Amino acid sequence: MPQKTTNIFVAGVGGQGIIKFSNLLCEVAMRAGLDVKKSEIHGMAQRGGSVTTHVRFGEKVYSPLIPQGGADFICSMEHLEAVRHIAFLNREQGRLIYDPYEIAPPEVYTAQRSYPKDIEERLAKLAPNRIALPAFENALKIGNSRAQNVVMLGALSSFLDFEQSLYEDVIRAGFKPKYVDINIKAFNLGKELASP
Amino acid sequence: MSEKKFLSGDEAVAQGAWEAGCHVAASYPGTPATEILEAVATYPEIYCEWSVNEKVAYEVVLGASMGGARALYASKHVGLNVAADPFFSSAYIGSRGGLVVVTADDPSMHSSQNEQDNRYYGIAAKVPVLSPSDSQECKDFTKLAFELSERFNIPVIVRLTTRTSHANGVVTCDDRVEVPVKGYEKKVQKNLILPMFARKLHASLEERMLALKEFSETTDINRVEKGEEGVGVIADGVAYTYAKEVYPSAWFLKLGMMHPLPEKLVRELASKVKKIYVVEENDPVIEQAVKAMGIACIGKEKVPRVLELNPDRLRAAFFDEEPVKIDTGDVPARPPALCPGCTHRPVFHILSQLKPVITGDIGCYTLGALPPLNAMDTCVDMGASITVAHGIRKALDRIEDEKQKQKKIVAVIGDSTFYHSGLTGLANAVYNSSPITVVIMDNRITAMTGHQQHPGTGKTLMGEETTEIDVAEVARALGVKHVWVVDPNNYKETKEVLKEAISLDEPSVVVAKRACPLYDRSEWQRPYWINTDECNGCKICVGLGCPAISFDAETEKAKVTEVLCTGCSICAQVCPKGAIHASEDN
């Protein structure tokens, strides 16, 4: 019987390092000897739009896309984006890890409407298993808000079975030397925050 | 030596070209194909270039093939439209060095104006189409395409889609095999398509395709996969991976080469199963061919032809199982928008006040069409801003209604797009006396696709310094008498110049020249701030549509989001109260 495929849906806003997060995660899974697929939409990503990636790993992965209700994890770097893509979550067994950090979409910053205030109530209904992870705030605290994505990766890692050293190796290989230490720090912080 | 890498389909195509000994590659940037040439550029053995447009790129590659080199063309689907003329001729001419044509289609139009199905190009031009399903196949099929091109004397299409181009998978990579450049050989009967030669070449092309049909029947990239029940699926491209996952017990005919169609294999599958589904994205290209063989199959009546496929849509097609509807409540959309500090913003803000007809073009600046700027009326294809403006002008010159006749027409085009397809349109407007204003949004780079060089930047894809062609000089050389170069971050000057240009009765060009702030961060300033005592809540700054400015509904004052602000100062320049200030740290 082939091992079950793990599905991780990653969401956020252009510029938040969603693609980098996914690349680091995929590299870890590949180094662990698994078949890995990743699909992303980033054509207009730099222009502040919604960005999503699908990450899948297991013994043999065909489709690069996760079916609705099929995500074991949704990692969202932004509050509203967590709600937008919640249909991908496996409601019973899956887990939402989300940053309650809010980035105004165009209709909000052009004063046509306000940012929804009831996101927590909606998430309570839509995602019974969820962890609010203030990754942006914590990345800022340790000195680089851009490490938000790696704080999130650390949090996710506490639910996956990969060796800690694999993540460290991949972070060392994935960043310029001067950014390695802060990202290792961010990773460990995320892991700590997500631990019960 | 074999090595496993985690590659996107685009990167895998580049890796395949490198392994196959490719010598020359050319392209023009376009999502989702851009990364193919960016990846090719990492291999020093391959000469590669951003050509000024896809037609040029195709001809460069065809010339390289005539010179006996293995050559790779790549573009997005609509890019092949631009290159269609030489592409069709090249099927007649065939190849000397292997000639591989990679087209990356965009079902669902993630970043495109249509979802045309470029497999039809293979059928229309009579060239084979390889249709990889994942990154490994992108690499393998690209290599195979070079071999087939030389063996059958024909260009070979490798057709990707967004979900193969921009999906990563584990790829087993090998070493490069050096294939010497064969050199040029004069052969007019082959390379010069006068009708007298072309008639023979057409007959030869039909024979070449018959030979390829035989190949299609026997190659291992087309294969019947045994299933457990009486249902068969014929699929190509990424659609195969969705079908395989959703219906693992079905029989499959996996088509790595979908054109020419392996009819014997189709009949073999039909003999094993009671029911056949054809699963392909967009148009029923395979389905029609199967039906033409007299074999019944289920296709587009179940498998949607509009927008890309995915596992959920196939579950609905096979089993009538619709995904459970989830009520998330109202979620405001988050479409892409012009960035904070974008040099296009002030130009659009000014144009939206002057209210001419604004014909647009393809690039980041197309986003100027969106609220709150609403500063674009049309967008058709690369270069159409100038030519459509000219056409509208000629129409309105012939109308009785004075208000229509007096309308001013402004074309808005980017620097890279101007070199791509704007030059001919501008020459045409001058030649045919069209009093239109062309605004060239010169942000010094091809921004939309992620900052690629072009003839105006002075750098090549391979990182070499080269002649920088000046946009304003080109406009003057084409006969435009009224040419201005302005800094769009000087709002007042830009507004005055635009007003004057639009008022003229002759063709005029305004070059709004300043580097894309994402490409060149050297002029970023500390964030601006709004003095709430001075702000009267008029929302003029909010009307710029800058993501760094928002409006606080409670205090009824505007505010700057510091982490987003690049300090471009446009908001300060438009504020009637002088309430927006530069940081004192500047």
Boltz contact constraints between the chains, C-beta under 6 A:
constraints:
  - contact:
      token1: [A, 26]
      token2: [B, 6]
      max_distance: 6.0
  - contact:
      token1: [A, 30]
      token2: [B, 6]
      max_distance: 6.0
  - contact:
      token1: [A, 30]
      token2: [B, 170]
      max_distance: 6.0
  - contact:
      token1: [A, 36]
      token2: [B, 170]
      max_distance: 6.0
  - contact:
      token1: [A, 37]
      token2: [B, 169]
      max_distance: 6.0
  - contact:
      token1: [A, 38]
      token2: [B, 168]
      max_distance: 6.0
  - contact:
      token1: [A, 39]
      token2: [B, 163]
      max_distance: 6.0
  - contact:
      token1: [A, 39]
      token2: [B, 167]
      max_distance: 6.0
  - contact:
      token1: [A, 40]
      token2: [B, 166]
      max_distance: 6.0
  - contact:
      token1: [A, 41]
      token2: [B, 110]
      max_distance: 6.0
  - contact:
      token1: [A, 43]
      token2: [B, 31]
      max_distance: 6.0
  - contact:
      token1: [A, 43]
      token2: [B, 110]
      max_distance: 6.0
  - contact:
      token1: [A, 43]
      token2: [B, 111]
      max_distance: 6.0
  - contact:
      token1: [A, 44]
      token2: [B, 111]
      max_distance: 6.0
  - contact:
      token1: [A, 44]
      token2: [B, 336]
      max_distance: 6.0
  - contact:
      token1: [A, 47]
      token2: [B, 336]
      max_distance: 6.0
  - contact:
      token1: [A, 47]
      token2: [B, 337]
      max_distance: 6.0
  - contact:
      token1: [A, 48]
      token2: [B, 337]
      max_distance: 6.0
  - contact:
      token1: [A, 48]
      token2: [B, 547]
      max_distance: 6.0
  - contact:
      token1: [A, 49]
      token2: [B, 334]
      max_distance: 6.0
  - contact:
      token1: [A, 49]
      token2: [B, 335]
      max_distance: 6.0
  - contact:
      token1: [A, 49]
      token2: [B, 336]
      max_distance: 6.0
  - contact:
      token1: [A, 50]
      token2: [B, 334]
      max_distance: 6.0
  - contact:
      token1: [A, 62]
      token2: [B, 241]
      max_distance: 6.0
  - contact:
      token1: [A, 62]
      token2: [B, 244]
      max_distance: 6.0
  - contact:
      token1: [A, 62]
      token2: [B, 245]
      max_distance: 6.0
  - contact:
      token1: [A, 63]
      token2: [B, 241]
      max_distance: 6.0
  - contact:
      token1: [A, 63]
      token2: [B, 242]
      max_distance: 6.0
  - contact:
      token1: [A, 63]
      token2: [B, 245]
      max_distance: 6.0
  - contact:
      token1: [A, 63]
      token2: [B, 311]
      max_distance: 6.0
  - contact:
      token1: [A, 64]
      token2: [B, 163]
      max_distance: 6.0
  - contact:
      token1: [A, 64]
      token2: [B, 167]
      max_distance: 6.0
  - contact:
      token1: [A, 65]
      token2: [B, 310]
      max_distance: 6.0
  - contact:
      token1: [A, 67]
      token2: [B, 311]
      max_distance: 6.0
  - contact:
      token1: [A, 67]
      token2: [B, 312]
      max_distance: 6.0
  - contact:
      token1: [A, 68]
      token2: [B, 312]
      max_distance: 6.0
  - contact:
      token1: [A, 68]
      token2: [B, 323]
      max_distance: 6.0
  - contact:
      token1: [A, 83]
      token2: [B, 328]
      max_distance: 6.0
  - contact:
      token1: [A, 83]
      token2: [B, 331]
      max_distance: 6.0
  - contact:
      token1: [A, 84]
      token2: [B, 331]
      max_distance: 6.0
  - contact:
      token1: [A, 86]
      token2: [B, 328]
      max_distance: 6.0
  - contact:
      token1: [A, 87]
      token2: [B, 326]
      max_distance: 6.0
  - contact:
      token1: [A, 104]
      token2: [B, 550]
      max_distance: 6.0
  - contact:
      token1: [A, 105]
      token2: [B, 332]
      max_distance: 6.0
  - contact:
      token1: [A, 105]
      token2: [B, 334]
      max_distance: 6.0
  - contact:
      token1: [A, 106]
      token2: [B, 337]
      max_distance: 6.0
  - contact:
      token1: [A, 107]
      token2: [B, 332]
      max_distance: 6.0
  - contact:
      token1: [A, 109]
      token2: [B, 547]
      max_distance: 6.0
  - contact:
      token1: [A, 109]
      token2: [B, 550]
      max_distance: 6.0
  - contact:
      token1: [A, 110]
      token2: [B, 372]
      max_distance: 6.0
  - contact:
      token1: [A, 110]
      token2: [B, 542]
      max_distance: 6.0
  - contact:
      token1: [A, 110]
      token2: [B, 545]
      max_distance: 6.0
  - contact:
      token1: [A, 111]
      token2: [B, 542]
      max_distance: 6.0
  - contact:
      token1: [A, 111]
      token2: [B, 551]
      max_distance: 6.0
  - contact:
      token1: [A, 114]
      token2: [B, 553]
      max_distance: 6.0
  - contact:
      token1: [A, 122]
      token2: [B, 329]
      max_distance: 6.0
